[in-house]
Every structure is written in C-alpha cells, then in structure tokens.
Amino acid sequence: MMKSIYTLVFSIISFCITTTAFSQDFTDQEIGFDLGEVMNELKERGFSDSVSVKSEIEKMRVANKIQYIEMKRIESELLQKSQPKNLLKVISSEISTDVSQSEKAALKALYDSAGGINWINNTGWDFSTPVTSWDPSTKTGWYGIIVIDKQIQYLNLYSNNLKGYIPEEIGMLKYLTSLYLQNNSLGGIIPSSIGELTELLNLGLQNNKLTGFIPEEISQLTKLRNLILTRNTLAGTIPRDISNLTNLINLWLNYNQLTGPLPLQIGNLSSLQFLDLGYNKLNGTIPPSFYNLTRLITFYIENNSLSGLLSSEISKLVSLRDLRISSNQLSGEIPAEMGQLSRLSTLDLRANKLTGSIPPEIGQLRLLVSLILYGNMLSGEIPTEIKQLGNLDVLWLHNNRFTGNIPSEIKGLVKLRYLYLYGNQLSGSIPDLSSLTLLKRLKIESNKFRFIDFENQFISLKSRVTNDFTFSPQARTDTVNTITSAIGGSTTLTMYEDGRFTPDETFQWYKNNFIILGATSRQYMLTNLKASDSGVYTCKAYHTTNPDMSPLVLEREPLTLNVINCIPIVGSIKVIR
C-alpha cells in the first residue's frame, strides 16, 4: 500500500515536485509530523491492523511532506523576488517605510491572540521596528514573513506553538498569497474575515483545534489553489459556494466532523486534482457531478456514512491514481467500468455493503498495487483475471462470501506481500505459492479448508511467511443433519462424508459434548440402538504428524440421532375412492 502512495507522489505535477526534491530525507520534525500524536489519533479512531496503521501513517506523512516542499518552493521564489537587485535598491530598502499600519496591526493582533511571547520562534517580531522579510540563512528579519513592495505576501508560522485563536484582523493582510498556520494549537472559529484575503493562493490551517463551521466567506478566495483544513473539529456542512474556487487544485477537509451531503457543486471544480473528505460524518450519495472531475488524481471519502450505488460513470475519472471509499454504506455491485481506470494504483472499497462478484475487468488495472475489498458481502469465485495484476502488493478480500478455490493464477502475483482471504467460504486445495517469495502475511482462517488442502505446503508456508501465517480456525465440515432410527436398528455416523481427508488425522467423537470412549475413527457405528443412544453427535479431527498444525482442530456439523420405538404395521393399505 505504501508503494502506491510513493507512486502517487511522484506524479504530482501541480506541486512542481521533482523526483530529486521528494527523495530528500526530511525529518518528521521538519515537515511538522508528530508520529506519536498521529498514532494516538488512529488508535482512538479504531485502527488496529498494523498494516492499515502503517499505511495511514505513511499517507499522512506524505501529505505533510508534499505541503512542506510546496511551502519551501513558494518561500524560495518569494524570497528571490524580495531581495534587492542592485546597490540603489539596497539603499532604497534601508530607508523605505514600513508596511501599512493595518497590516502591522493585523500581525500584532495575531501575535497577541496566539500567544506570540511563547512561540518557538518569534525572532524579529518587534512592533517598534519595520516589518522585514525573514532570511533563513542569516536568521534576520521577522520570522515566517516575506515582504514584497512593502506588502506582506507570505506568512508561515507552522509548527510554532501558536496557542489561542485566529483574530478577525487577519483579514487586513489583504496582500497575502500564502497563509500557513498548521500544526499548532489554535482553537476557536475560522474568522469570516478570511474571505477578505482575495489574493490568497494557499491556505493551510490543518492540525489545530479549530471549531465551528467552514465560513461561507471562504468562497470569496477565487484565486485559491490549495485549501487544507485537515485534522480539526470543524462541523456543519461544506459550503455550496465552494464551487467559486475554480482554481482549486487541492481540497483537504478530512478528519473533521463535517455533516450533511456532499455538495454537488464540488463537481464544478474542474482544476481539482486532490480531494480528501475522509473521516467526517458526511451522508447521502456520491453526486453524479463528481464524475466530471476528470483531472482528479486522489479521491478520498472514506469513513463517512455515504450510501447508494457506485456508478459506472466512475470510469470518467481517467486520471485517478488512488480511490478510497471505504467504511461507508455503499451497496450494489462493483461496476465493470472500474476496469477502465487504467492509472489506478490503490482501490479501497472495504467495509461497505457491496454485493455480487468481483468483475473480471478488474484484471485491466495493471498498475494496481493495493486491492482492498474486505468487509463487504461480495460472493462468487475470485476471478482468474487477478493474475494480470502483476504489481499487486496488498490483496485483502477477507470477511466476504467468496466460494470456490483460491485460483492457481494467484501464484503469478510475485510482488505480493499481504494476502488476506480469511472469513470467506473458500475450499479445496491451496495452490503452490512458492513463487510468492516476498509474502509476509498470509491469512486463510475461517474458510472451509481442511488438513488435506494445505498439508503438503504447510512446512514451506510456515517457514517463508514468517511475519504472520494464520490458518485456524476453519468452518465445520459436512452438513447439519437429523437421523431417525428404530430401536434395535443400527446407523453409521461419518465425518468427511465426501471422503476428503489425510491418513495423518485422528478423530474423536462426542455425544452431547461428552467424549465417547473408544470412538476414535472417522466413522462411528452404533448397533442394537437403544432410546438412550438419542442425542447430538459431533466429531473432531486432529493432525498428528505435524505439531505446528495443532492449533487447527476440525469439527463436523452436528448430527442429531433420534431413536424411536417403531412397531411395524402388518397388512395392506386399502384405498377408498
């Protein structure tokens, strides 16, 4: 799953991130990423599977890294513009007047309301001196500020221990093109005056403690390219007039408490490439207008209460690399048209109410790295076309209703590391998986497998899948049945009625949950039946030659034996017409 994130990041043209730039080894502290805080938050939200936790952590870390690189790029460009080009300009800059009084007053209001005296870095914030650009190389000027032509155009105080609130006066910084206040402890509401920052291109307020609604006035920021409000406690609905932000490339509102339906107006944001509305309380269906977002690269709306069907129109999202609609209430089938999303690297539809089978067209997604469909009501057999997904790293199909065998074609997925098939109704021999040399986790428990299905491969799997290989328990064998016999008669009870078992198994029969001494064969014959033989019979099977298989005990479905006092009727039946 992490591979798909990296694949995605390298494709982000809108951020002008080169492969070289992204490959730099930034620390979590540099990019404002608090691993401990994120892990606690994920734990509170019910994340338990270690692979899912690692994936979400990496997704968040990459998002922080993306924004950090973009911030630094903008900062570098603006700093170059703010530098005097010759001696005349140097002299001019030294005798120049300050920024406007209204802008300076806005800075003072922010300093006072956000606890400026306790900031990690408040260098230069001396209101008796002119506001000058911060020079990272000499550590001079006003920290986090870039001034061009006596106008404050850049304000970046991310991860700087801001505590308090954003003042209404923020709207007086009318020349700002970038405002970054993320990764602090700012509370209160987003002031409506934010709408007065009409030159704003980038607004980052994520990972604070902001409350209240997203102000309608934010729709006045028609030049905005990046709007990031992730990880606050914002409530209410998403403003419909957000459709005015036609230049928006990045819209991240995830990890809040937003409610109501998805505004169909979002479908008018034709420049949008990155949309994350996950982990809110949104409901309703996915508006058809969303399928007009043909430039969309990532589409995250997981962990909401969305319902309805997945439309075949999803095939119009031809640029999509990462689709996550997990943990909602979507129903119906996975549309075959999903196979037309040829650039897709992650498809995550887990924990919905999807039915039907996996369409064979899924095999057309040749770039797919993660296929996550668990926790639905999908049925039928796993399609053999899955063999075409040669880049697959994660295949999670557990907790569905799949039947039949594990297709032998799965052995062609040589990049596979995580294979979860548990909680289905799969049966039959497990194919040779020796070609899956990268496999770290294999989970096949809670199906209908028997010892005979994996006995020959068990030692190999146990030694190769060192991280996690689970195969126990399995579903009961055979079928529930009731047998009625007469006193004095006989009957034979059988485990594995289809005759599929290994010679290395031992058996033990039980009556009414008590061991029947000496009943240690696959078949248990009762003769000269008595009324006291009536009861519920079960049988358990154990593998004796391989102690590593001992966690698995197979049990047949119960047989209810009714022994009755049956007196034969002698004579003929007379038919009266």
C-alpha positions in Angstrom: 0.0 0.0 0.0 2.9 2.4 0.8 4.3 1.7 -2.7 1.1 3.2 -4.2 1.5 6.3 -2.1 5.0 6.9 -3.4 3.9 6.2 -7.0 1.2 8.8 -6.5 3.6 11.4 -5.0 5.9 11.2 -8.0 3.0 12.1 -10.3 2.1 15.4 -8.6 2.9 17.9 -11.3 0.7 20.6 -9.7 3.1 20.9 -6.9 6.2 21.1 -9.2 7.9 18.4 -7.1 10.7 16.7 -8.9 11.8 13.2 -8.0 15.1 14.6 -6.7 13.3 17.1 -4.4 10.9 14.5 -3.0 13.6 12.0 -2.3 15.3 14.3 0.1 15.4 12.8 3.6 13.2 15.3 5.6 12.7 14.5 9.2 9.3 14.3 10.7 10.1 17.5 12.8 11.0 19.4 9.6 7.7 18.6 7.9 5.7 19.1 11.1 4.7 15.4 11.5 4.1 14.2 15.1 4.2 10.4 14.9 3.1 9.8 18.5 0.1 12.2 18.1 -0.9 10.5 14.9 -0.7 7.0 16.3 -2.8 8.0 19.3 -5.4 9.6 17.0 -5.6 6.4 14.8 -6.0 4.3 17.9 -8.9 6.4 19.1 -10.5 6.0 15.6 -10.4 2.2 15.9 -7.4 1.4 13.7 -6.0 -1.9 14.8 -4.4 -3.8 11.9 -0.8 -2.9 11.9 -0.7 -2.8 8.1 -3.6 -0.3 8.0 -2.0 1.8 10.7 1.3 1.9 8.8 -0.5 2.8 5.6 -2.5 5.7 7.1 0.6 7.0 8.9 2.5 7.0 5.6 -0.4 8.6 3.8 -0.4 11.5 6.4 3.4 11.7 6.4 3.5 12.0 2.6 0.7 14.7 2.7 2.8 16.7 5.2 5.9 16.3 3.1 4.0 17.4 -0.1 2.9 20.6 1.6 6.3 21.2 3.2 8.0 21.0 -0.2 5.4 23.3 -1.7 5.8 25.8 1.2 9.6 25.9 0.7 9.3 26.3 -3.0 7.0 29.3 -2.7 9.1 30.7 0.1 12.2 30.4 -2.1 10.5 32.1 -5.1 9.2 35.0 -3.0 12.5 35.5 -1.2 14.2 35.9 -4.5 11.6 38.5 -5.5 12.0 40.3 -2.2 15.8 40.6 -2.5 17.2 44.0 -3.8 18.9 43.5 -7.2 21.4 46.4 -7.0 23.1 48.9 -4.7 20.4 51.5 -5.4 17.7 49.2 -4.3 19.7 48.2 -1.2 19.9 51.9 -0.2 16.3 52.4 -1.1 15.2 49.3 1.0 17.2 50.6 4.0 15.3 53.9 4.1 12.0 52.5 3.0 8.9 53.0 5.1 7.2 50.2 6.9 4.3 48.0 5.7 0.9 49.6 6.1 -0.4 50.3 9.6 -3.4 48.0 9.0 -1.1 45.1 8.1 1.1 45.7 11.1 -1.9 45.9 13.3 -3.1 42.5 11.9 0.3 41.0 12.9 0.0 42.5 16.4 -3.5 41.0 16.8 -2.2 37.6 15.7 0.8 37.8 18.0 -1.4 38.7 21.0 -4.3 36.3 20.3 -2.0 33.3 19.5 0.4 33.7 22.4 3.3 35.2 20.5 5.5 35.5 23.5 5.6 31.7 23.8 6.2 30.9 20.2 9.1 28.6 19.4 10.4 31.3 17.1 9.3 34.9 17.4 12.6 36.4 16.2 12.1 39.9 14.8 8.5 40.4 15.9 9.3 43.7 17.4 6.5 46.1 16.7 8.7 49.1 17.2 10.7 48.2 14.1 9.7 47.9 10.4 8.4 44.6 9.2 11.1 43.0 7.0 11.4 39.6 5.3 12.8 36.7 7.2 16.1 35.5 5.9 16.6 31.8 6.8 20.3 31.9 6.1 21.1 34.8 8.4 18.2 34.3 10.8 17.3 38.0 10.5 14.0 39.8 9.8 10.6 38.8 11.0 10.3 35.1 11.4 7.9 33.5 8.9 7.2 36.7 6.9 8.1 37.7 3.4 7.5 41.3 2.3 7.5 42.4 -1.4 7.0 46.0 -2.4 6.1 46.9 1.2 3.3 44.3 1.2 3.2 41.2 3.4 2.7 38.4 0.9 3.8 35.3 2.8 3.1 34.3 6.4 4.3 30.9 7.6 4.1 30.0 11.3 3.6 26.3 11.0 4.7 24.1 14.0 5.5 27.1 16.1 3.5 26.6 19.3 0.7 29.0 18.5 -2.0 28.8 21.1 -5.2 30.8 21.2 -7.2 31.8 18.2 -7.0 33.4 14.8 -8.1 37.1 15.2 -10.7 38.8 13.0 -7.9 41.3 12.0 -6.3 38.5 9.9 -8.4 39.9 7.0 -6.3 43.1 7.0 -3.4 41.2 5.5 -5.0 41.7 2.1 -1.9 41.1 0.0 -1.2 37.6 1.4 -0.8 34.9 -1.2 0.2 32.2 1.3 -1.0 31.7 4.9 0.3 28.7 6.8 -0.7 28.2 10.4 -0.8 24.4 10.5 0.4 22.1 13.3 -0.3 24.4 16.2 -3.0 24.5 18.9 -5.2 27.3 17.6 -8.8 27.0 18.7 -12.0 28.9 18.1 -13.6 29.5 14.7 -12.1 30.4 11.4 -13.0 34.1 11.2 -15.3 35.2 8.4 -12.7 37.9 7.6 -10.6 35.2 6.0 -12.7 35.9 2.9 -11.0 39.3 2.6 -7.7 37.7 1.7 -8.7 37.7 -2.0 -5.0 37.3 -3.2 -4.6 34.1 -1.3 -3.3 31.1 -3.3 -2.5 28.8 -0.4 -4.3 28.3 3.0 -3.1 25.7 5.4 -4.8 25.5 8.8 -4.6 21.8 9.4 -3.8 20.0 12.6 -5.2 22.6 15.0 -8.2 22.7 17.3 -10.5 24.9 15.1 -14.2 24.6 15.7 -17.4 25.9 14.2 -18.3 25.9 10.6 -16.2 26.5 7.5 -17.1 30.1 6.8 -19.2 30.8 3.7 -16.8 33.8 3.0 -14.0 31.3 2.1 -15.8 31.0 -1.2 -14.6 34.6 -2.0 -11.0 33.3 -2.3 -11.3 32.7 -6.0 -7.5 32.5 -6.6 -7.1 29.8 -4.0 -5.2 26.7 -5.3 -4.7 24.8 -2.0 -7.2 24.7 0.8 -6.1 22.4 3.7 -8.2 22.2 6.9 -7.4 18.6 7.8 -7.5 17.4 11.5 -9.5 20.0 13.3 -13.0 19.7 14.8 -14.9 21.7 12.1 -18.6 20.9 11.9 -21.6 21.8 9.8 -21.9 21.3 6.1 -19.4 22.1 3.3 -20.3 25.5 1.8 -22.1 25.1 -1.6 -20.4 28.2 -2.9 -17.1 26.4 -2.7 -17.7 26.0 -6.4 -16.5 29.6 -6.8 -13.0 28.3 -6.1 -12.4 27.3 -9.7 -8.6 27.4 -9.4 -8.6 24.9 -6.5 -6.2 22.0 -7.1 -6.0 20.6 -3.5 -9.0 20.3 -1.2 -8.3 18.5 2.1 -11.1 18.6 4.7 -10.5 15.2 6.2 -10.5 14.3 9.9 -13.2 16.8 11.0 -16.8 16.4 12.0 -18.4 17.8 8.8 -22.0 16.6 8.2 -24.7 16.7 5.5 -24.5 15.5 1.9 -21.6 16.0 -0.5 -22.2 19.3 -2.3 -22.8 18.6 -5.9 -21.1 21.9 -6.6 -17.7 20.3 -5.9 -18.2 18.7 -9.3 -17.7 22.2 -10.8 -14.1 22.4 -9.5 -12.6 21.4 -12.9 -9.0 22.1 -11.8 -9.3 19.8 -8.7 -6.6 17.0 -8.6 -6.6 16.1 -4.9 -9.8 15.7 -2.9 -9.9 14.3 0.6 -13.1 14.4 2.6 -12.5 11.3 4.6 -13.2 10.7 8.3 -16.2 13.1 8.7 -19.9 12.4 9.1 -21.0 13.1 5.6 -24.1 11.3 4.2 -26.2 10.9 1.1 -24.9 9.6 -2.2 -21.9 10.5 -4.4 -23.3 13.2 -6.7 -23.1 12.4 -10.4 -21.2 15.7 -10.9 -18.2 14.3 -9.0 -17.6 12.1 -12.0 -16.8 15.3 -14.0 -13.6 15.8 -12.1 -11.5 14.3 -14.9 -8.2 15.7 -13.5 -8.7 14.1 -10.1 -5.7 12.1 -9.1 -6.7 11.1 -5.5 -10.3 10.7 -4.3 -10.6 10.0 -0.6 -14.1 9.9 1.1 -13.5 7.0 3.5 -15.1 6.7 6.9 -18.3 8.6 6.3 -22.0 7.5 6.0 -22.3 7.6 2.3 -24.9 5.3 0.7 -26.2 4.3 -2.7 -24.5 2.6 -5.7 -21.1 3.0 -7.3 -22.0 4.5 -10.7 -20.5 3.2 -13.9 -19.7 6.9 -14.6 -16.7 6.4 -12.3 -14.9 5.3 -15.5 -14.7 9.0 -16.5 -12.2 9.7 -13.7 -9.4 8.8 -16.1 -6.6 10.5 -14.2 -7.4 8.7 -10.9 -4.4 7.0 -9.1 -5.9 6.5 -5.6 -9.5 5.8 -4.8 -10.6 5.2 -1.2 -14.4 5.0 -0.4 -14.0 2.5 2.5 -16.1 2.4 5.6 -19.3 3.8 4.2 -22.7 2.2 3.4 -22.3 1.8 -0.4 -24.4 -1.1 -1.8 -24.8 -2.8 -5.1 -22.1 -4.3 -7.3 -18.6 -3.1 -8.2 -19.2 -1.7 -11.7 -17.3 -3.4 -14.5 -16.3 0.0 -15.8 -14.0 0.3 -12.8 -11.6 -1.6 -15.0 -11.2 1.4 -17.3 -9.3 3.4 -14.6 -6.0 2.2 -16.1 -3.8 4.5 -13.9 -5.3 3.3 -10.6 -2.7 2.1 -8.0 -5.0 1.9 -4.9 -8.6 0.7 -4.9 -10.0 0.6 -1.4 -13.7 -0.2 -1.1 -13.5 -2.0 2.3 -16.3 -2.1 4.9 -19.3 -1.2 2.8 -22.4 -3.3 1.8 -21.2 -4.2 -1.7 -22.7 -7.4 -3.2 -22.1 -9.5 -6.3 -18.8 -10.8 -7.6 -15.5 -9.1 -8.4 -15.8 -8.1 -12.1 -13.2 -9.8 -14.3 -12.5 -6.4 -15.7 -10.5 -5.8 -12.5 -7.7 -7.5 -14.3 -7.3 -4.5 -16.6 -5.9 -2.4 -13.7 -2.3 -3.4 -14.5 -0.8 -0.7 -12.2 -2.8 -1.7 -9.2 -0.7 -2.0 -6.0 -3.4 -2.3 -3.4 -6.8 -4.1 -3.9 -8.8 -3.8 -0.6 -12.3 -5.2 -0.7 -12.8 -6.8 2.7 -15.8 -6.4 4.9 -18.5 -6.5 2.2 -20.9 -9.1 1.0 -19.1 -10.0 -2.2 -19.6 -13.5 -3.4 -18.8 -15.9 -6.2 -15.3 -17.1 -7.1 -12.1 -15.0 -7.1 -11.7 -14.2 -10.8 -8.7 -15.8 -12.5 -8.1 -12.4 -14.2 -6.5 -11.4 -11.0 -3.3 -12.9 -12.4 -2.9 -9.8 -14.6 -2.3 -7.6 -11.5 1.4 -8.1 -11.6 2.2 -5.1 -9.4 -0.1 -6.1 -6.6 1.4 -5.7 -3.1 -1.7 -5.9 -1.0 -4.7 -8.2 -1.7 -7.3 -8.1 1.1 -10.5 -10.0 0.3 -11.3 -11.2 3.8 -14.7 -11.2 5.5 -16.8 -11.6 2.4 -18.7 -14.6 1.0 -16.3 -15.8 -1.7 -16.6 -19.5 -2.6 -14.7 -22.0 -4.6 -10.9 -22.5 -4.7 -8.1 -20.0 -4.4 -7.3 -19.6 -8.1 -3.9 -21.1 -9.0 -3.2 -17.9 -11.0 -2.6 -16.1 -7.8 0.9 -17.6 -7.8 1.8 -15.1 -10.6 1.5 -12.2 -8.2 5.2 -12.3 -7.4 5.2 -8.8 -5.8 2.5 -9.7 -3.3 3.4 -9.2 0.4 0.0 -9.2 2.1 -2.7 -11.8 1.2 -5.8 -11.9 3.4 -8.5 -14.3 2.5 -9.9 -15.2 5.8 -13.6 -15.1 6.8 -15.0 -16.5 3.5 -16.3 -19.8 2.3 -13.3 -20.9 0.2 -12.4 -24.5 0.0 -10.3 -27.0 -1.9 -6.5 -27.4 -2.3 -4.4 -24.3 -1.8 -2.3 -23.6 -4.9 1.5 -23.7 -4.8 2.6 -20.3 -3.5 6.3 -20.9 -3.6 6.7 -18.2 -6.3 5.5 -15.5 -3.8 8.9 -15.0 -2.3 8.0 -11.6 -0.9 4.9 -12.8 1.0 5.0 -11.5 4.6 1.4 -12.2 5.8 -1.0 -15.0 4.7 -4.3 -15.3 6.5 -6.6 -18.1 5.3 -8.5 -19.0 8.5 -12.3 -19.1 8.9 -12.9 -20.7 5.5 -13.7 -24.3 4.6 -10.2 -25.6 4.3 -9.1 -29.0 5.7 -5.7 -30.5 6.6 -5.6 -32.2 3.1 -5.8 -28.8 1.4 -2.6 -27.4 2.7 -0.8 -30.3 4.3 1.8 -30.6 1.5 2.6 -26.9 1.6 2.4 -26.3 5.3 6.1 -26.6 6.2 7.0 -24.3 3.2 4.4 -21.7 4.1 5.3 -21.8 7.8 9.0 -21.2 7.1 8.6 -18.5 4.4 5.7 -16.4 5.8 7.5 -15.6 8.9 5.6 -12.5 10.0 2.1 -13.9 10.1 0.6 -17.1 8.7 -2.8 -18.0 10.2 -4.9 -21.0 9.2 -7.0 -21.7 12.3 -9.9 -22.0 12.9 -11.8 -23.3 9.9 -15.6 -23.8 9.4 -17.2 -27.0 10.4 -17.2 -29.8 7.8 -20.2 -31.6 6.3 -23.8 -30.5 7.0 -26.2 -30.4 9.9 -28.4 -33.5 9.7 -31.1 -35.4 11.7 -31.2 -39.2 11.6 -34.2 -41.2 12.8 -33.7 -44.9 13.5 -35.7 -47.6 15.2 -34.8 -49.3 18.5 -32.7 -52.3 17.7 -31.5 -51.0 14.4 -28.1 -49.6 13.5 -26.6 -46.4 12.0 -23.2 -45.1 10.9 -22.1 -41.6 11.6 -19.4 -40.1 9.3 -17.0 -37.2 9.3 -15.8 -36.0 5.9 -18.8 -37.5 4.1 -17.1 -36.6 0.8 -14.1 -38.8 1.7 -11.5 -35.9 1.6 -9.1 -36.4 4.5 -5.4 -37.4 5.1 -4.1 -40.6 6.7 -2.3 -38.5 9.3 -5.6 -37.4 11.1 -7.0 -38.8 14.3 -10.6 -38.5 15.3 -12.7 -38.2 18.4 -16.5 -38.5 18.6 -18.7 -36.7 21.2 -22.2 -37.2 22.3 -23.9 -34.2 23.8 -20.4 -32.6 24.2 -19.0 -35.5 26.2 -16.2 -37.8 24.8 -17.3 -41.2 23.6 -14.6 -43.5 24.8 -13.1 -45.6 22.0 -14.9 -43.7 19.2 -11.7 -42.6 17.5 -12.3 -43.5 13.9 -13.6 -41.3 11.1 -16.8 -43.4 11.2 -18.7 -44.3 14.3 -21.1 -47.2 14.0 -23.9 -47.7 16.5 -25.7 -51.1 16.6 -28.6 -52.5 18.5 -29.8 -49.0 19.1 -31.5 -48.0 22.3 -33.5 -45.0 23.2 -30.6 -43.8 25.3 -28.5 -43.5 22.1 -30.5 -40.5 21.1 -28.6 -37.2 21.2 -26.4 -34.8 19.3 -23.2 -36.2 17.9 -20.1 -34.3 16.7 -16.6 -35.3 15.7 -13.2 -33.5 15.9 -10.2 -34.2 13.8 -6.5 -33.6 14.7 -3.3 -33.7 12.7 -0.9 -35.9 14.5 2.4 -35.9 12.5 2.9 -32.1 12.4 2.7 -30.4 15.8 2.7 -27.0 14.2 -0.7 -27.8 12.8 -2.1 -28.4 16.3 -3.9 -25.0 16.6 -6.3 -26.3 14.0 -9.0 -28.7 15.1 -11.6 -29.6 12.5 -15.1 -30.3 13.7 -18.1 -31.6 11.7 -21.5 -30.1 11.9 -23.7 -31.8 14.5 -25.8 -34.9 13.8 -28.9 -35.4 15.8 -29.9 -39.0 16.3 -33.5 -39.8 17.2 -34.0 -43.5 18.3 -37.7 -44.3 18.3 -39.8 -47.3 19.3 -41.1 -48.1 15.9 -43.7 -51.0 15.6 -44.1 -52.3 12.1 -47.7 -52.3 10.7 -48.6 -55.6 9.0 -51.2 -55.8 6.3 -52.2 -53.9 3.2 -53.4 -50.4 2.6 -57.0 -50.1 1.3 -57.6 -47.2 -0.9 -61.2 -45.9 -0.7 -62.4 -44.0 -3.7 
